[in-house]
Amino acid sequence: MTFIESWRLSPTSFKLSSTVVLIVLVCGLVNPLIAYDPVLDVDLSRRDLPPSLDFWLGTDGQGRSVASRLFKGVDAFFFPGLMAG
């Protein structure tokens, strides 16, 4: 049985969870190329903004991009877990 056949026959929950993991992995791999928002980049004039084209998930209480911080978290936590496993 090939990978494609096993993927087609697998339960929906497996497909959904593996798709989410793949999206997080791709975001973590692409993040160093497109997103740079250092922790010290605080701008109180843009704090608690709702999601927009500039800030996909909005901003936090210190004006930092939530999406950028989420992608940075992938670097810090997801990849060491993969290396340990």
C-alpha positions in Angstrom: 0.0 0.0 0.0 1.4 3.4 -1.0 1.4 6.5 1.1 -1.4 8.0 -1.1 -3.6 5.0 -0.6 -3.1 4.9 3.1 -3.8 8.6 3.3 -7.0 8.2 1.4 -8.1 5.3 3.7 -7.1 6.9 7.0 -9.6 8.5 9.4 -10.6 12.1 9.0 -9.2 13.0 12.4 -5.7 11.8 11.3 -6.0 13.9 8.1 -7.0 17.0 10.0 -4.3 16.7 12.7 -1.5 15.9 10.2 -2.6 18.9 8.1 -2.4 21.2 11.1 1.0 19.9 12.0 2.2 20.3 8.4 0.9 23.9 8.3 2.7 24.7 11.6 5.9 23.1 10.3 5.8 25.1 7.1 5.2 28.3 9.0 8.2 27.6 11.2 10.4 26.9 8.2 9.3 30.0 6.3 9.3 32.3 9.3 13.0 33.1 9.3 12.7 34.3 5.7 9.7 36.6 6.0 8.9 37.6 9.6 11.2 39.5 11.8 9.7 41.1 14.9 12.1 41.2 17.8 10.8 40.9 21.3 12.0 44.4 22.1 10.0 45.9 19.2 7.3 47.5 21.4 5.0 50.2 19.9 2.3 51.2 22.3 0.5 53.2 19.6 -0.6 49.9 17.9 -1.5 47.9 21.0 -4.5 45.5 21.0 -5.3 46.0 17.3 -7.8 43.6 15.7 -6.7 41.3 12.9 -5.9 43.1 9.6 -3.7 42.7 6.5 -0.8 44.2 8.4 -1.3 42.1 11.5 -2.9 38.7 10.7 -3.8 37.8 14.2 -3.8 41.4 15.6 -1.4 42.8 18.2 -0.8 42.1 21.9 -0.9 44.6 24.7 2.6 45.8 23.9 1.9 46.4 20.2 3.8 43.3 18.9 2.4 41.2 16.1 0.7 38.1 17.6 1.2 36.0 14.4 5.0 36.8 14.3 5.3 35.8 17.9 3.4 32.6 17.3 5.7 31.7 14.4 8.7 32.5 16.6 7.3 30.0 19.1 7.4 27.3 16.5 11.2 27.8 16.2 11.6 27.7 19.9 9.5 24.7 20.8 8.4 22.6 17.8 11.8 22.0 16.2 13.7 20.9 19.4 10.8 18.5 20.0 11.3 17.1 16.5 15.1 16.8 17.0 14.5 15.0 20.4 12.0 12.6 18.9 
